[in-house]
Amino acid sequence: MEDGPINVADFERLAAEMLERGPLDYFAGGAGDEVTLRENVSAWGHWRLRPRVLTDVHQVSAATEVLGKPASMPILVAPVAYQRMAHPEGEAEMAAGAAAAGTAMCLSTLSNTRPSDLAAAAPRGRHLFQLYAFKDPGVTRALMDEAVDSGFEAILVTVDAPPGGNRERDRRNGFTLPSELGTPGLTAATGGEQELSIEEIFARMNHALTWADVADLAFECSVPVFVKGLLTAEDAELALDHGAAGVVVSNHGGRQLDRALATAEALPEVADALDGRATLLVDGGIRRGVDVATALALGADAVLVGRPALWGLACAGREGVAAVLGLLREELELALALLGCTSPAELTRAHVRRAPAATA
Ligand SMILES: Cc1cc2nc3c(=O)[nH]c(=O)nc-3n(C[C@H](O)[C@H](O)[C@H](O)COP(=O)(O)O)c2cc1C
């Protein structure tokens, strides 16, 4: 009998027992009635798998290339703000866990660890940086520069926030992000000595961002720039037209526009629009290896996981992160074998179809 956690849901339950109400609801919650939050998870189940047999699957590996370099699996850690609320060492532990699992982590602009310190904490890890744009272009530029100078491989510009979504759990709890944990990367970029409150940070973000700003960032940046947080073929086309190296199909984990499309619903049209011309990532509701297999079959190059990695971090720091990523890799490898594939690259649209109930 296995006593410890054996799947993402087990880690979620354990983390819920360990975290205080305010942080737990901040991490777990979504916007409005949380329709998108729930559908992100359930919509992967609207697809059914079409396995092929007798294909010789005695050697199967989830290993793949992500952004042109090897990774143990097509599963990356999504940018999640304020990780010191989950673990005293926050993002540094997350990075160490991702590195131990052989994959990359994306650091949030709203992180409690600055990019240079993250790189030092996990020198063998692969890191990406999530960028929020600020009204002062010098701040945006300074954030980007520190990440690039610290060896971060790509910039993910998040375009589905600000403004922040209507998080009613936080409002009922009277919860705001604790400024004493600090956002040192941002503090350095603003040239300030004092930590900014979350209200001050949001007030300084650029709510007037347009595609022209994405084009400027992509032009100025020496590493690939991705647009994170789009759900339509139209916006995917625009992202490419404005210099993006790829896109992340995402609705911010159901935390922004409630009733926005679940990412499993949005992914096929974006994949069709890109047609292999750019890197396609997706996140939202990935909890099982079969979810990852479905995403890849629908056209994603890799997925990101937000909350699952966070639950691992809250439960057991770097070991917990590595354990969650490891179990997802094992589930994916089993799914690949049972689908008749030996590697993620072998998955195609022929391996999925809509579940009968979901098409009704
Ligand atoms: C607590 C929390 C904080 C987040 N903070 C950020 C952030 O700072 N920047 C960002 O681009 N996305 C942020 N996200 C969204 C994640 O990057 C990702 O899109 C989402 O978590 C994926 O859904 P999943 O949690 O179901 O895997 C956050 C998500 C959560 C749960």
The ligand as a Tripos MOL2 file, in Angstrom:
@<TRIPOS>MOLECULE
LIG
   31    33     1     0     0
SMALL
NO_CHARGES

@<TRIPOS>ATOM
      1 C1         -1.5820   31.8810   -7.1300 C.3       1 LIG1
      2 C2         -1.3210   32.1730   -8.5730 C.ar      1 LIG1
      3 C3         -0.5550   33.2730   -8.9180 C.ar      1 LIG1
      4 C4         -0.2890   33.5400  -10.2600 C.ar      1 LIG1
      5 N1          0.5230   34.5940  -10.5880 N.ar      1 LIG1
      6 C5          0.7990   34.8250  -11.8810 C.ar      1 LIG1
      7 C6          1.6830   35.8810  -12.2400 C.ar      1 LIG1
      8 O1          2.2530   36.5590  -11.4000 O.2       1 LIG1
      9 N2          1.8980   36.1070  -13.5610 N.ar      1 LIG1
     10 C7          1.3010   35.3440  -14.5370 C.ar      1 LIG1
     11 O2          1.5160   35.5750  -15.7270 O.2       1 LIG1
     12 N3          0.4790   34.3320  -14.2150 N.ar      1 LIG1
     13 C8          0.2240   34.0560  -12.9230 C.ar      1 LIG1
     14 N4         -0.6060   33.0120  -12.6000 N.ar      1 LIG1
     15 C9         -1.1720   32.1720  -13.6790 C.3       1 LIG1
     16 C10        -0.2540   30.9770  -13.9830 C.3       1 LIG1
     17 O3          0.9080   31.4110  -14.6360 O.3       1 LIG1
     18 C11        -0.9460   29.9660  -14.9120 C.3       1 LIG1
     19 O4         -1.4500   30.6160  -16.0470 O.3       1 LIG1
     20 C12        -2.0700   29.1880  -14.2120 C.3       1 LIG1
     21 O5         -1.7600   28.9620  -12.8550 O.3       1 LIG1
     22 C13        -2.2840   27.8580  -14.9060 C.3       1 LIG1
     23 O6         -3.3480   27.1730  -14.3370 O.3       1 LIG1
     24 P1         -3.1920   25.9810  -13.2580 P.3       1 LIG1
     25 O7         -2.8860   26.6400  -11.9630 O.co2     1 LIG1
     26 O8         -4.5340   25.3390  -13.2980 O.co2     1 LIG1
     27 O9         -2.0710   25.0690  -13.7290 O.co2     1 LIG1
     28 C14        -0.8500   32.7150  -11.2720 C.ar      1 LIG1
     29 C15        -1.6020   31.5980  -10.9060 C.ar      1 LIG1
     30 C16        -1.8330   31.3210   -9.5760 C.ar      1 LIG1
     31 C17        -2.6310   30.0930   -9.2240 C.3       1 LIG1
@<TRIPOS>BOND
     1     1     2 1
     2     2     3 ar
     3     2    30 ar
     4     3     4 ar
     5     4     5 ar
     6     4    28 ar
     7     5     6 ar
     8     6     7 ar
     9     6    13 1
    10     7     8 2
    11     7     9 ar
    12     9    10 ar
    13    10    11 2
    14    10    12 ar
    15    12    13 ar
    16    13    14 ar
    17    14    15 1
    18    14    28 ar
    19    15    16 1
    20    16    17 1
    21    16    18 1
    22    18    19 1
    23    18    20 1
    24    20    21 1
    25    20    22 1
    26    22    23 1
    27    23    24 1
    28    24    25 2
    29    24    26 1
    30    24    27 1
    31    28    29 ar
    32    29    30 ar
    33    30    31 1
@<TRIPOS>SUBSTRUCTURE
     1 LIG1         1 GROUP 0 **** ****
